[in-house]
Amino acid sequence: MGFSRKRMADFRIRGSYDMAQAIQGKIEIPRSPNSKVVRPVVETGGGDEMRYTNNTDEEDKKFSSNLHSIFQMMMNKKTNIYSTAPVPLSTPWTFWVDRTQRGVGVEQFEANLKRIYTVYTLHRFWGVFYNIPKPSALHYRSSLHMMRDERKPIWEEQYNCIGGTFRFRCQKRDTDKVWRELLLAAIGEQLNEYVSPNDEVCGISVTVRDREDTVSVWNTNADEVDRARIFECVHKLLPDTVFVSEFYKPHSAHHAFEKPKAGGSGSVSASSSSTATNISSL
């Protein structure tokens, strides 16, 4: 049984108005002076729906292959796509933001790192996505991250330290699109199909630079990189995007990498009760 693009669009923009207020009211994200704050327009008639006015007609007409894959997965599982019930993600994902200088130590980097929200459902993902600025609206050297569970985007954390990132330098006109498509590929677990069974994709980051921006795909095991086909996957997802450069870099190869201390904390938790607390404390 098929479904219309309009229905996909309606489902795509569901979210929580309270969450939108929490994010925009509690989180101070470094924006470019020329950027515009996206405010939700809540339709009357009840429900948990928001419609946003910042999308162009062209963007509304373009539905990514990632989104189609997510819906196909739901259809294969005989999920009722017309239901307003939340659609759970395979694992939680946490959004982070930072603005820091190059080469700083772990402590200073972590001090500049702010948690935005942990999402557990597709609805919540879109609610957060449309209430944080696009990469094109961020200040120079600002970064957005989406990490699996509640992991921090820190190289030296126990669950990250032997991994690395697949890096894509892209022209600024492409950054927003690349960021969006890779987020969808991550929550839809498409990227995990292109790494070794002994490896895992654990995050997506975008960093704003002076000329080109960098979008990165985090993995947990740099020793398995020769078996990964992430570059192939990204080119399939974005066939019309020409990257300035692309390469893999283990975290330990960074000059600012600090060897993790023995006995350091590496546990990853994802309790739902902690999400609102962390937002309020930022």
N, C-alpha and C positions, 0 to 999 in steps of 0.2 A: 504494500500500500504506500503510495507516494504522499508527499506533503508539499504545500506551496511555499514559495520563497517568502511571501508575506508572513506566513506562520513562523518560518524560521527567524525572520527579523523580530517578530513579537517575542519569541522565546529568547532570542539573543540579548534583549535589553531588559529582561526582568532583573530586579534587584531589590534592595531594602532601602527605603527612604531614610530610616533612622541611621543605617550604616553610612549612607552618603553624607548625612549631616555630621556624623562622628568623624569621618575622614576629613571632610573639608573644614570642620570646626576645631579639630584637635591636632591635626598634623600640619606643620608648616613646612611645605616642600619648596626648595629653592627654584623659583620660576624665572624665566627670562622676563625682563621689563616689558617686552612686547607681547607676552602671552596673555591669553584670556582665560579667566576662570570658568570652567564648565559648570553650569548650574542645572540640576534636573528640573524638568517640567512635569509635574505629577498630574496625570489625567484623573478626572473625576470618574466615579463608577466603581471605586473600591479596588481590591486586589493589591498585589505586591509589585505592581508594575511601575516603571518610570520610562519616560521617553525623553531623549536628549536632543537638543537642537543644534549641536555642533557638527553633525555629520553632513557631508555634501551629498547631493543626489547620486553622484558617481560612486561614492563609498557605499551608499545604501544598496546599490545595484550589484556590487561586487561581494560575493560570498565566498570565502576562502575554501580551498579544498580541505583544510583542517576542520572547519566547521561542518562540512558535509560528512567527513569521516566520523566525527563525534555523533552526529545524528544517525549515521548508518550503523554505528555500534549500538545505539539505543534501539534501532529497529531490529537488529539481530537478536537483541535480548528481549524483544517484544515489549519494550517500554512504551507506555502510553505517552506519546509526545504532546498530546493535548492537555495533559494533566498539569496542574499548577504545583504539584508536589516537587520538592527539590530533587535535582539529579545529582547524586553524589559523584565526586571525583575519585579516581583510584586511590589517591593519597591526598592529604592536605597540602597546600602550597602557601607560602608566606611571602608577602611583598615587603621589601626594604628600600630605603633611600639613603644616600650619603652624598656628601660633597667634601672632598678631602684633597690634600696635596700629594703629589707623587713622591713615593719613597718613604712615607711615614711608617712608624712602627705599628705593631698590632694594637697596643693600648690606645694610641691616638686615633687609629682608624675606627676601632670599636666605639670610641667616645663620640665620633661623628656619625655613627650608624643609627638610623631610626627605623623602628618597626612600624609598618603601616597597618597590615591586617593579615590574618590567616583565613584562607577560604577553604571550604569543605565541599561546596556544591558549585555547579555550573552557574546557577543564578547569582551566587555571591561573587564568583569570579568576575562576571560582567558588571556587577554593582561596583566593585572596586576599580576595575579597569576604566570605567567611564567617569570615575571621580578622582583620578590622579592625572596629573598633566602628561601629555604626550612627550616623548623625548625631545621633540622639536621645540618644546616650551621651556626646557630646563636651562639653567645656567651652565656655562663652561665648567667642565670637570665634575659635574653632577652625575650620579649614577642611580639607576633603578634596577632592582633585582627581584626575581621571583624564585624562591628556593623551596625544594621539597620539604615537607613537614615543617619544622620550625628551625631548620638549619640556618646558620648565619653565613653570609657571603664573605667568609674569612678563610684565606688559604690555610692557615695554621691549625684550624679546628681539626680535631681527631678524625672526623668523618670526611674531611676534605683534603687533608695534607698529602696524601699519596695520589691525588687526582690532578686535574688540570682543566684547561678550557680550549675549546675549538673557537678560534677568533675570526670574526668577519669584519673587515673595515669596509664601511659602506658610505656612499655619498649621502649627504644630508637629506636630499629629497626622498631617499629610500628608507631612512632610518625608522620612521614610524611604522611603515608597512612591515619591515623585517622584524621589528620588535613584536608586533601583534601576531604575525604568522608563527613565530617561534614559540610564543607563549601558548598559542592554541595547540601546536604540535607537542608541547611538553605536557599539558594537562590531558591531552588525548592519548598520551603514551606512544605517539608515533616515533619520536626520537629514540626511545628505548629499543625499538625494533632494529636499529642500525648500530647497536653496540654489542659487545661480547656479553654472553650470559654471566660472566664474572665482573661485569661493569654495570654502571647505571648512570643515566642522565639525572642530575640532581639540581639543576638551576639554569636560569637564563638571566643575563645581565646586559644592560645597555649603558654605555658611558659616552657622554657628550665631549667632543674634542673641538679644537679650533677649526680644522679643515674637515676631515672625515670623522665619523663616529664609529665606535666599536660595539658590536653585538657579540656576546659570548655565550657558548653552551658549555655548562660545567659537567664534568664527569668525575666519577669517584676513583678510577683506577688508570693511572697513566701508563702502566705496564701493558694494558690491553689496547692501546690506541691503534696499533697496527691492524687490529681486527675490526676497528670501527669504520663505519661508512657515513659519518655525520655530514661530511661535505657533500656527498652524493645526495643525501636526504634533503639538505637545505636547497640544493640546486633544483631538485624536483618540486619542492614547495614554492620556490621563487624563480621560475624559469626565465622571467624577463628582467631579473635584477643582475646587474653586473657589479661584482664586488671589486674594490680597489686591491685588496689582498685578502688571503685567508691562510691560516696556519694553526698549528696546535702548539700549546705551551704548557708544560707541567708547572704547577704552582712552585715547586722547589727551584725552578730555574729563574725565578724573579730575584733580583738583587736584594730586595727588601724582605724576602722570605726569612722568617725566624723559625728555627727548628722547634717543633712543639716540645713542651716540657713533659717529662715522664709523669704519668698519672693525671694528666690534664683531663678536663671534662670533655667528653665526646658524645654524651647521651643526647638523643633526639626525642623530644616529646611533642605531642600535638593535642593538648587538652583544650577542649572548646571553652572552658571557663576562663582560661587565661587570656583569650583574645581581647575582650572588651577592656580588661584591666590594663593590658599593655597599651592600648590605644589611648586610654584616659590619662596614662602617666607620661605620655610624650609631650 
